[in-house]
Amino acid sequence: SGMGGSSILGGCVITAIAKCVGILLDGNGDFSNNIIHSVLMLEQLLTTGGGWQDQIGGLVGGLKLGTADVNVIPLQTRVKQFPLAPETKRELNERLVLVFTGKPRLAKNILQNVLRRWARRTNDIMRTLEGLVKGAHDVIESLNGG
């Protein structure tokens, strides 16, 4: 997977334009949710594909858990942020590495493959999804001293 670069760029452009024309993205006190949905709509209009996860990952700082309500239209996302102790931040910064492979890929193509597998509810995709959800909760619990 990528790092949500298109979502980050989209968020920066939307925020800059909104400031220039006097639109308050935090008018209802929920900047994160407003920018997440604005970028989601932008990426759908550009047909780049993708979902809400990149927006949460790239546009909301720090350790967070992003969720969406099941079977609710329109999509309702939630972001819960978890503060990290300064020592934990320092240790993570000493250990984490960002690697650029140089391999271009389109989120749209990856998304189409994932959605096909999701529609078939293959055992592989269901196990992967369950593992991702469990892993996210385990990481937060572990980093918060659990």
N, C-alpha and C positions, 0 to 999 in steps of 0.2 A: 504494500500500500504506500501511497505517497504521504506527504505531510500536510495536506490541506492547503497547499499554496494558492490554488485558485480561490478558495474560500477566504483566505486571509487577504488576498488582493482585492477581492470583491467587497469585503467588509471595510477596507481602507477607503476604497473609491466611494462607496455609498455614504460612509461617515463624512468624508470630505465634502461631497456634493451637498449633503444634508446641512452641514454647517454653513456652506456658502449661500444657500438659499433660505436659511433660517428655519429648517425643519428640526424639531427636537425628537431625536430617536428615543429619548428617555421620558417622553411626555407623560406616560402612565407609570413612571418610576421603574420600568423594566427594560433598561437598555439592552441587556444580554438577549432577552427573548425577542425584542424588536429587530435587532441586527441579525440574529440567527435566521429569523423568518424572511427578512429582506434579502439576505444573501441566498437563501434557499430559492426564493422566487427568481432572483437574478440568474442563478445557475440553471434553473429550469428553462427560462426564456432563452438562454444561450445554448440550450440543448447539450450542456456538458455532462449532464447526469449528476449523480451523487445524491446524498441525503443530508440529514441534519447533523450527523456525527462530526464531519469535518469542521462545520461552523463552530460547534461547541469546543472541539479540541483546539482549533486555531485562534478563536476570537475571545475566549474566556480564559483568563490567566490562572495559573496554579493548578493544584490537584483538584479535580472535580469529577463528579459522576453525572453523566447526561442520560436522561431517560425520556421516553415518550409514552403517553397514555395509549393503551391498546384499544383498537377499534373505535377511535374517536376522530371524527372529521369536523373541522380542520385539525391538522396535527397540533398537538399540545406538547411542547417540549418543556423539560424542567432541568435545571442545572443546580446541583448542590455542590458548593465549594467547601473544601476541607483545608483548614490552616495547617501548615507544616512548621514544625519547630525549626529554628535557624540551623541547628546542628544537622537535622535531617536534610534540609536543603543543601547544606555544604557537602554532605556525604554523597547525595545524589549527583551534584555538579561534578564531583571528583570521579564518579564512576560511569556516568552516561556519555555516550558518544553518538554523534550524528554521522551517518555514513551516506555519501552520495555515490550511487552506483553508476550514474551516467546513462541509465536506461530510461528512455522516455516511455510513458504509458498513458493511456487515456482512461480516466475514471469511468467514462461512459461505457467503454468496452468491458471493464471489470464488473461494473454494476449489472450489466445485462447478463453476464454469466452467473453472477451470484443470484440474481432474481429468478433466473430459470431454475436453478437448483433449489431455491427457496420455494418456488411454486410447486415443485415435485416433492417437497419435504423429504429429501433424501436423508438417510441416516447420518451421512457425512455432514451435511449442513446443519442438521439439528444438534448433533454432538458439538460441532464447532460453535454454534450459537450459545448453547448451554455453557460451554467452557469459557467463552468470552465474558458472559455475564458473571459467572462465578469468579473468574480471574479478576475482574474489575472490583468486585466487592472484597475479595481477598487482599488485593493490593492496598485498598483504602484502610482496611482493618489493620493490616500489618504496619503501614506507615503511621497510623495513629496509635501505635503501641498495643494493638490487640493481640 
